Amino acid sequence: MKDSLSESLNEQLNFELFSAHVYLAIAAYCSGESLDGFANFFMVQAEEEKFHAMKIYKYLNDRGQRVTLSGMDVPNNEYHSILDAFEHAYAHEQEVTKRIYHLSDLAMNDREHATIQFLKWFIDEQVEEESMFDSIINKLKRIDKDSNAFFMLDAEFAQRTFTPPAV
């Protein structure tokens, strides 16, 4: 594996950890608004991002590459509404997708077939992530001021759990 690809995978590992940080910050916002179901949703999302980071960590180690951790930016901690928080999360996932595509392009250019195969899982995951956030945003827009529907969604999200995928 070329150094440039290894460095880019390390950058993505760190970005996945930052993503967990972003979702913890959104969870804290939701908790501050007494929306425990929405907070749980984002806590689970943070766990998923840590899982993604560790998947890259293991891959780099399996390939004999050195994992390097870096500092991270401060995530946004304030939102105007739950809709604003989900729109922010959706934009963040779109950025993750761009980064995964970039990694895939690098791997293809380097003819790094094992990494191409490894990144396919992340590409599929990003399709699911973006679709999920888009769907939730559409629901939030539809329920608008219907407090019953809003609190039903909050109760639904309270039931969400993280189960690491079998890979």
N, C-alpha and C positions, 0 to 999 in steps of 0.2 A: 504494500500500500504506500502510495506516495505521501510524503510529509504534508503536502497541502490538503489532501483528503483527510488525513488523520487530524490535522488542526481544525478543519471544518466540522468534523464529527464531534470534536471536543467543544467547539463553539456551540453546537446544537445541544449537546448534553447540558451545558451551562444555561442555555436558553430554556430548556425544559425545566430546569430547577427554578429559573426566574418565573416561568409560567406558573409553577406551583405557588410561588410567592405572590404573583398577581391574583390567583384565585383565593389564596388565604386572605389577602387584603379585601377582596370583594365579600368573602364570607364574614369578615369582621364588620364591614359596612352593614350587611344584612342582619347580623346579630344586634348591632346597634339600633337597628330599626325594628327590633323584636320580630323578625321574620325568620324564625328558626329553621323552617323547611328550606327556604332559599339559601340560608347559611349552610345547611347540610349539603345541598346540591353542590355548592362551590368547595366545600371541604372534600367531598368525594372527587371533584374535578382536580383538586390539588393532589390527591393521592394518585390519580391517574397520571398526572404529569411527572410525579416522582418515579412512578413505575417506568415511564418512557425514558427518563434520564438513566435509570439503572439498566435498562435494556441496552442503551448505547454504551454505558460503562462496561457491561459484560462483553459486548461485542468487541470493543476496543481491546480489552484484556485478552479475549480469545484470539485476537489477531496479532498479539504481541506488541500492541501500541500502548504508549503511556497516556494515562488519563490525567488531565490537568484541570483543576478547578480555578475559577476566577470569581471576583466580586460581582455584585449585581446592582442594577439600578434600583431606586426606590419606586415601588409600584404606586399607581394612583390609589388613594385611600378614600376619596370622596366622590359621590355620585349624586345626580339630581333625582334619581328614581331607580327602581328595580329594572325598568326598561333600559335606562341609560347604562346600568351595570352590565346587562346582557349584551347590549350593543357593543360595549367596550370589549367584552369577552369574545364576541364574534369577530371583531376586527383583529383581536389578538390571535385567534385561531387562523384567520386568513394569513397573517404574518408567518405563523408557524408553517402553514402550507407552502408559502413561497420559499421558505428556508429549506424545507424538505425537498422541494422540486430542485432547488439549487444544488443540494447535496447529490441528488440523483443524477443531475446533469454532469457534475464533477466525476462521479463514479463511472458514468457511461463514457465520458471523454477519456478517462484513465483505463477503460476496459477492465474495471475492477468488478468482476462478475459476482463475487460473494457479497460485496457491498450493495450492488444493484438489487440482488435478491433480498438482502436484509432490509433495505429501504422500502421495498414494496409493502411490507406490513405497515409502515408509517404512512405511506400514501393512502392505503385503504382506511387507516384510522382517521386521517384528516378528512376524508369524504364524510365519514360518520360524524365527526365532531362539528364540521361546518353545517351539516344538515340538521343536527340536533339543535344548535344555537339558532339557526334560521327559523326552525319550527317553533321554538319557545318564544322568540321575538314576535312572530306572527300571532301566537296565542295571546301574548301580553297586549299587543295592539288591539286585538279583537275584544278582549275583556275590558280594556280601558278602565272605566270607572265602576265596573261591576264588582263590588267588594266581595260578594259571595264566591264568584268564580276565581277571584284573585286568591282568597284564602283557601279555596279548594286546591289550587295549584301549589300553594305553600305547603299544604298538608300532604299532597302527593310527593313533593320533593323531600319531605321529611323521611320518607320511606326508602329513599335511594341509598344504595350501598355500593362499595367498590369490591369487585371480585376480579383479581388479576386474570387476564385472559390466558387460556392455555395456548402456548406458542411453542 
